[in-house]
């Protein structure tokens, strides 16, 4: 728990609120959605791969070519078994806002609250 300096009473209360929310029965009008974003490096092989042979794994070199970067936004509605993924070139406030707007307008247009 490297990012939590101290488990305070307030932290504990908020944690239990979230855990209680996860235990509520599924309501399609009030989906509980987990969200994450992650920058990724786009890499390619610098040298040709040596193909797999019977009893021997494929071999590849540790050197690579950097082909840029991308960002992955992911929303997960665990109880409905639904994922919404979007890849963007950057990870700006505007990109985040557009993704959230897409979730609300296109993926969950008829819900009461997310």
FENZI-V346035 format. One record per run of one state. SS is the DSSP state (hx for helix, st for strand, lp for the rest). FROM is the first residue (numbers start at 1). TO is the last residue. Records with the same first field share a line. If there is no record, write none. Layout:
SS: FROM-TO + FROM-TO
This chain:
lp: 1-8 + 24-33 + 46-49 + 51-52 + 54-55 + 57-58 + 60-63 + 81-81 + 89-92 + 108-114
hx: 9-23 + 78-80 + 93-107
st: 34-45 + 50-50 + 53-53 + 56-56 + 59-59 + 64-77 + 82-88
